[in-house]
């Protein structure tokens, strides 16, 4: 079986199966490198709305909905992005009303927006963007990790 193709896509087999494939069925967490995991945990709690599940001497375990991420204290943290770059980012989903609130929160907190995209072009009935349709806003944490907030709409990846 091959993935649905769009102009410019590369044709690859969608999935491997068999005795030499592990067959993962989900993602438990991903890790984000930070200089100070305690301050970062407070930032992700206060700005993104994540729940601080547990903190030890070098990890902060965070939860958003049913999903987890881990803030890892890294002595020699390397910033993954330069100002204006959003290629390396962590995406969090919100409802359309919470997206509007997110825009207000960023403004009130004086958090600079790196990029804004509206694949629906302002029309909630339009389904633009073939992979992750919806409105997207990108901004940075204190360690130049790019955070994306999206009000993900139906019609993207299956």
C-alpha positions in Angstrom: 0.0 0.0 0.0 1.3 3.4 -0.9 0.5 6.8 0.7 -1.9 9.2 -0.9 0.2 11.3 -3.2 0.1 15.0 -4.0 2.1 17.0 -6.5 5.7 17.1 -5.3 5.4 14.2 -2.9 7.8 11.3 -3.0 6.3 7.8 -3.4 7.2 5.6 -0.5 5.6 2.4 0.8 3.3 3.6 3.6 4.2 0.9 6.2 6.5 -2.1 6.7 5.3 -5.3 8.3 6.7 -8.7 9.0 9.2 -10.3 11.2 11.8 -7.5 10.9 9.5 -4.7 11.8 8.8 -3.7 15.4 5.2 -2.4 14.8 5.1 0.5 17.3 1.5 1.5 18.0 1.9 5.0 19.5 4.2 7.7 20.8 4.5 7.9 24.6 6.6 11.1 24.8 9.2 13.2 23.1 12.0 15.1 24.7 12.8 18.8 24.4 16.3 20.0 25.3 16.4 23.0 27.7 18.9 24.8 29.8 16.7 24.9 33.0 14.0 22.3 33.1 12.3 23.8 36.2 11.9 27.2 34.6 10.9 25.6 31.3 8.3 23.4 33.1 6.7 26.5 34.6 6.8 28.3 31.2 5.1 25.3 29.4 2.6 25.1 32.3 1.8 28.8 32.2 1.9 29.5 28.5 0.9 26.3 26.8 -1.3 24.9 29.6 0.7 21.7 30.1 0.4 19.8 33.4 3.6 19.3 35.4 3.4 15.5 36.2 6.8 15.1 37.9 10.1 16.9 38.2 13.5 15.5 39.3 17.1 16.8 39.1 17.2 16.8 35.3 13.8 15.9 33.9 10.4 17.6 33.9 7.6 15.2 32.8 4.8 17.2 31.2 1.3 16.2 30.1 -1.0 17.8 27.5 -4.3 15.9 27.2 -3.4 12.2 27.0 0.1 12.9 25.6 3.4 13.5 27.3 6.7 15.3 26.7 9.8 15.6 28.7 11.9 18.7 29.3 15.5 17.6 29.6 18.1 19.8 31.3 21.1 19.8 29.0 24.2 21.6 30.2 25.4 22.3 26.6 22.0 22.9 25.0 22.2 23.7 21.3 19.5 26.0 20.1 17.6 24.1 17.4 16.4 27.2 15.5 17.7 30.6 14.6 15.3 33.5 15.0 12.6 33.3 12.3 13.2 29.6 11.6 10.3 27.2 12.5 11.5 24.0 10.8 12.2 22.2 14.1 9.1 22.6 16.3 6.7 20.9 18.7 3.0 21.1 17.7 0.2 21.3 20.2 -3.5 21.1 19.2 -6.3 23.3 20.5 -9.9 23.9 19.7 -10.8 26.9 17.4 -11.9 29.1 20.3 -8.7 28.2 22.2 -6.7 29.2 19.2 -8.2 32.6 19.4 -7.4 32.7 23.1 -3.8 31.6 22.3 -3.3 34.5 20.0 -4.5 36.8 22.8 -2.2 35.1 25.4 0.8 35.5 23.1 0.0 39.2 22.7 -0.6 39.8 26.4 2.7 38.0 27.3 4.6 39.9 24.7 5.7 36.6 23.0 6.9 37.3 19.5 5.1 35.3 16.8 7.7 33.7 14.4 5.1 32.7 11.9 1.3 32.6 11.4 -0.5 30.5 8.7 -4.2 30.1 8.1 -4.7 27.3 5.6 -8.4 27.9 5.8 -7.9 31.5 4.7 -10.3 32.7 7.4 -13.2 30.5 6.3 -13.9 27.7 8.8 -15.7 25.7 6.1 -12.6 25.8 3.8 -10.2 22.9 4.2 -6.9 24.2 3.0 -3.5 22.6 3.7 -3.3 19.0 2.7 -1.4 17.6 5.7 -2.5 19.5 8.8 -5.3 22.0 7.9 -6.1 24.8 10.3 -4.6 27.9 11.7 -1.0 27.6 12.9 1.0 30.0 15.1 4.7 29.5 15.9 6.8 31.1 18.7 9.8 30.2 20.8 10.5 29.2 24.4 13.5 30.7 26.2 15.8 28.1 24.6 14.7 28.8 21.0 12.6 25.6 20.8 9.8 26.5 18.4 6.3 25.8 19.7 3.4 25.5 17.3 -0.3 25.9 18.3 -2.8 24.6 15.7 -6.6 24.3 15.6 -6.4 21.1 13.6 -9.3 20.7 11.2 -10.6 17.5 9.6 -9.4 16.5 6.2 -5.7 16.2 6.8 -3.7 13.0 7.2 -5.8 9.9 7.8 
